[in-house]
Amino acid sequence: MRYFLEFAYKGTNYHGWQYQPNASSVQETLNNALSTILKQEIDLVGAGRTDAGVHAKQMFAHFDLEEPIDVDYYVAKLNSFLPKDIAILKIHLVHQEAHARFDATKRTYEYLIHTTKDAFESDDSWYYHNLLNLDLMNAACKTLFNYIDFECFSKVHTDVNTFNCKVYEAYWQQIDSRLVFTISADRFLRNMVRAIVGTMVNIGLEKVSLQEFITIIEGKDRNKAGFSVPSHGLYLTKVEYPFL
């Protein structure tokens, strides 16, 4: 029996999703909880990685069992066992070949910036008070649809076979004193969203022109793109599958 675990987490206290030998990870925490409660060794396969400090409002991972389980019972059981910064949303019984990573067709991230100092936002959003030109930043978003190779926004020395990603949507919104960047694609490279946001901040400051943004993408050089914004403002908000 193959199950998809649907969950959310606040990434502040974790060194990302993936298991780390010398640091706390979301994967290790969930593996330990499931293994304890189900009384057998569980090794989750996640929908993808998130970096240290990044949050997820919706994330998936799959695991296998020999016998069926009462999913509602184990959702409640896991939530009572796990720390307060990880929440199980649902457990789905799926077909035997379903894969949390390879079957995902679309992923959506949001990056949050608050422009007025707020004591309650400091761990969940990036404080940046300089005035940004959102019209220019949204014009830059439209440029992303014209390309599939985003090596310029990828972490260097990564082990991927391709830098190609299909971007489905990208836009900025201002909601009161908060700026929200939303981007959806079939896949993302390591550090990609944070590098895109950092580059667009420079566009919003009118330090980088739209033509220079095109040159950065076509140049495929991470050193030419903008800085990587802090991880605590980034959220994985949705992962989509054809069978869920």
N, C-alpha and C positions, 0 to 999 in steps of 0.2 A: 504494500500500500504506500503510495507516495502522497505526501501532504505538503501544501504550501503554508508557511507561517507568515501571516501579515502582521506587522508591528510598527511601532514608532519609538523614537528615542531622542533624548537630548544628549548631544555628543560632547558636552563640556568636560566630563570626567573620563572620556575614553580616547584612546589613541587610534581612532577610526573604527571602521567595521571589522577589518580583517585581523585575524589572530596575530599577535606580536609576542615574541618569546620573553620580552622583559617589560611589557607594558600591558595595561588593562585594555581590552577590546570588547566591542559589543558582541562579536561572534563567540568569543570565549565565554562571556557571561551567559549567553543564551544556550550554548552547548552544555555548559555545566548544569544549568537549571533543567533543561530537558532530560539530560542523562540521569539526573537525580530523581526527577518525578516519574519518568517512564521506566526507571530501573534497567537501563541498557545504554550502551555507548551511542551517542548521537553526534553526528558531525554535519552541521548545516552547510549548505551551498547557497551563497547569497546572490542577489540580483546584480551586485556590483560592489565596488569599494566606495567608501567615503573616507575622506582624510580626517586626521585628528581634529576634534572640535566641531566638525560638521554635524548638523542635525538631520533627522529624517521624520517627516510627518507620515510617510508611508514607505515601507520597505518590505521586501519579500525574501524568503529563503526556503529551500525545500529540504525535506528529510524523509527517510523510508522506515516503515515498520512492517513487521510480519503480520500483525493482527490489526483490525480496525479499532479506532478509539472513539469515545464520546467527545467530539470536538468542543462543545460548549463547556463541558466539565473541565477540560484541560486548559481552556482559555482562562477560566476563573482560577484554576489551581496555579497556573504559571504566574498570573498577575499578583497573586498573594505571595508568591515566592521571590519574584524578581525585585530588584531595587526600584525606587520610585521614578527613575529617569528612563526606564524601558517599559513600554506598555504593549501587551499583545492585543491586537484588534480582532483577529479572526484566524481560524485554522481551516483551510480548504482541502478537501479530498480532491485530487486531480488525477489525470491519467498517468500511467506508469512511466511514460517517456517525457513527461513535462519537466522543463528545466528552468529554474528561477532566473538564471543569467541569460541563456541563449534564446529563450522563447519570449523575452521581453521585447516588445515592438516600439515602445516609446517611453521615455523618461522625462520628467519635468523637474526643474530646479527653480527656486526663488532665492534672490539675494536681497537682504533687507538693510537699508541705511536709514538711520534716524538723524535728522538735521538739527534737532534741538536737544541739548543735553538732558538725559533722563536717567535717573538713578536705577530705574527698574528695567531698562533696556540694555544695560551694559554687557550682559552675557548672551543676549539673543539677537542683537542687531549691531551693526558697525556705526559708531558715531562719527559723522563727517559733516562739518558745518559750512564748508565753502560752497558758494552758490554754483550750481551746475546747470548747463544748458541742456534741458531734457529733449528739446526738439532736435538738436544735433545728435544726441545719443540715440534717439529713436531712428533717425536717418541712418546711423551706423548699423543699427539692428537689421535694417532691410538689406544691407550689403551682405550680411551673413548668409542669406538665402541663395546667393550667387555662387557659393563655394562649397566644396565638400572636404577639402584638405585643410585641417586646422592644426598643423604641426607647430605653427607659431605660438599657439596657446597651450601646448602640451609641456608637461614636466620633462626635462631632458633626462636621457639615459633610462627611459622607460622601456618595458619589454613588449610593447604592442607590435603587431605585424603591419598595421595600417593606421594612418592618422585621419582616415576618412570618416566623417560623420554627416548625417543628413539632418539639418536643422529645420524643424517644422514651424516653430514660432519663436519670436524674441521681441520683447517690448519692455519699456519703462513706464511706470505709473507713479504719480504723486498722490499720496493719500494722507491728507493733513500734513504733518511734519515728517512723514516717512516716504522714502523712495523705495519702490519695489521693482526689481528686475526679474522677469519671468522668461525662461528659455526651455524649449522642448526639442528633443532630438532622439534619433534611434539609439545613439550611444554617446558617451562623453569620454574624453581623454582625461588622464590624471591632471588635476589642477586647472582644467580648461575653463570652467565657469568663473573661477576667481581671477584668472588671467584676463578673460574677456571683460569682466567688470572693471578691473584696474585700468585696462586700456581705454574703456569707455569713460571712465572718470576723467582721464586726460583729455578726451574729446570734449566732455562737458565743461572742462576748464578752458577749452579752446587752445590747448597746448598742442594738440594733434588734430590735423584736418581730416576730412573724410577721404581725400585722396591719399593721404599718408596712411590711413587705416587700411585702405585697399593694398597699398604697397607692403604693409606689415604682413597681411594675410598671404599675399603672393610670394613674399620673401621667405616664408617658412622658417624663420629664425626667432626663437623664443627671446633672445636678448634684445630684439627690436620692439617687441610688444611691451605693454605696460606692466606695472608692478602687480603682484598677486595680493588681492585684498584679504583681510583677516578671515579665518575660517568660521568664526562664530556667527557671522551673518548669513551663512549659506544653509539652505534647507533642501533636501530631496523631498518633493511634495507628492509625487505620483509616479507609479510604475504600472504600465499597461500590458496586458496579455490578451491574446485572442480568445482564450477560454475562460476568462474570469469577468 
